[in-house]
Amino acid sequence: MPNPKRRHSKARTAKRRAHDHLIKKSTSLCPQCGVDVMPHRVCKDCGYYKGREVIEVETE
């Protein structure tokens, strides 16, 4: 099993990790209630998807 002969510098390590940041997920507004929803998902607040009620949501 090969092992590195010398340690990598902090700059080289940081350059490699430059693309490891988190990316915010895209969201869109629900046309029924106006809450942020991930695309192609049922709205958890109102239970609607593509203009029809898919699941029944209990309201308090």
Contact map, one row per residue, 1 for C-alpha under 8 A:
111000000000000000000000000000000000000000000000000000000000
111100000000000000000000000000000000000000000000000000000000
111110000000000000000000000000000000000000000000000000000000
011111100000000000000000000000000000000000000000000000000000
001111100000000000000000000000000000000000000000000000000000
000111110000000000000000000000000000000000000000000000000000
000111111000000000000000000000000000000000000000000000000000
000001111101100000000000000000000000000000000000000000000000
000000111111100000000000000000000000000000000000000000000000
000000011111110000000000000000000000000000000000000000000000
000000001111111000000000000000000000000000000000000000000000
000000011111111100000000000000000000000000000000000000000000
000000011111111110000000000000000000000000000000000000000000
000000000111111111000000000000000000000000000000000000000000
000000000011111111000000000000000000000000000000000000000000
000000000001111111100000000000000000000000000000000000000000
000000000000111111111000000000000000000000000000000000000000
000000000000011111111000000000000000000000000000000000000000
000000000000000111111000000000000000000000000000000000000000
000000000000000011111100000000000000000000000000000000000000
000000000000000011111110000000000000000000000000000000000000
000000000000000000011111000000000000000000000000000000000000
000000000000000000001111100000000000000000000000000000000000
000000000000000000000111110000000000000000000000000000000000
000000000000000000000011111000000000010000000000000000000000
000000000000000000000001111100000000011000000000000000000000
000000000000000000000000111110000001111000000000000000000000
000000000000000000000000011111000001111000000000000000000000
000000000000000000000000001111100111100000000000000000000000
000000000000000000000000000111111111100000100000000000000000
000000000000000000000000000011111100000000000000001000000000
000000000000000000000000000001111100000000000101001000000000
000000000000000000000000000001111110000000001100000000000000
000000000000000000000000000011111111000000000000000000000000
000000000000000000000000000011001111100000101000000000000000
000000000000000000000000001111000111110000000000000000000000
000000000000000000000000001111000011111011100000000000000000
000000000000000000000000111100000001111110000000000000000000
000000000000000000000000011100000000111110000000000000000000
000000000000000000000000000000000000011111000000100000000000
000000000000000000000000000000000000111111100000100000000000
000000000000000000000000000000000000100111110011100001000000
000000000000000000000000000001000010100011111111100000000000
000000000000000000000000000000000000000001111110000000001000
000000000000000000000000000000001010000000111110000000001000
000000000000000000000000000000011000000000111111000010011000
000000000000000000000000000000000000000001111111100011111000
000000000000000000000000000000010000000001100111111111100000
000000000000000000000000000000000000000111100011111111000000
000000000000000000000000000000000000000000000001111100000000
000000000000000000000000000000110000000000000001111110000000
000000000000000000000000000000000000000000000001111111000000
000000000000000000000000000000000000000000000111101111110000
000000000000000000000000000000000000000001000011100111110000
000000000000000000000000000000000000000000000011000011111000
000000000000000000000000000000000000000000000110000011111100
000000000000000000000000000000000000000000011110000000111110
000000000000000000000000000000000000000000000000000000011111
000000000000000000000000000000000000000000000000000000001111
000000000000000000000000000000000000000000000000000000000111
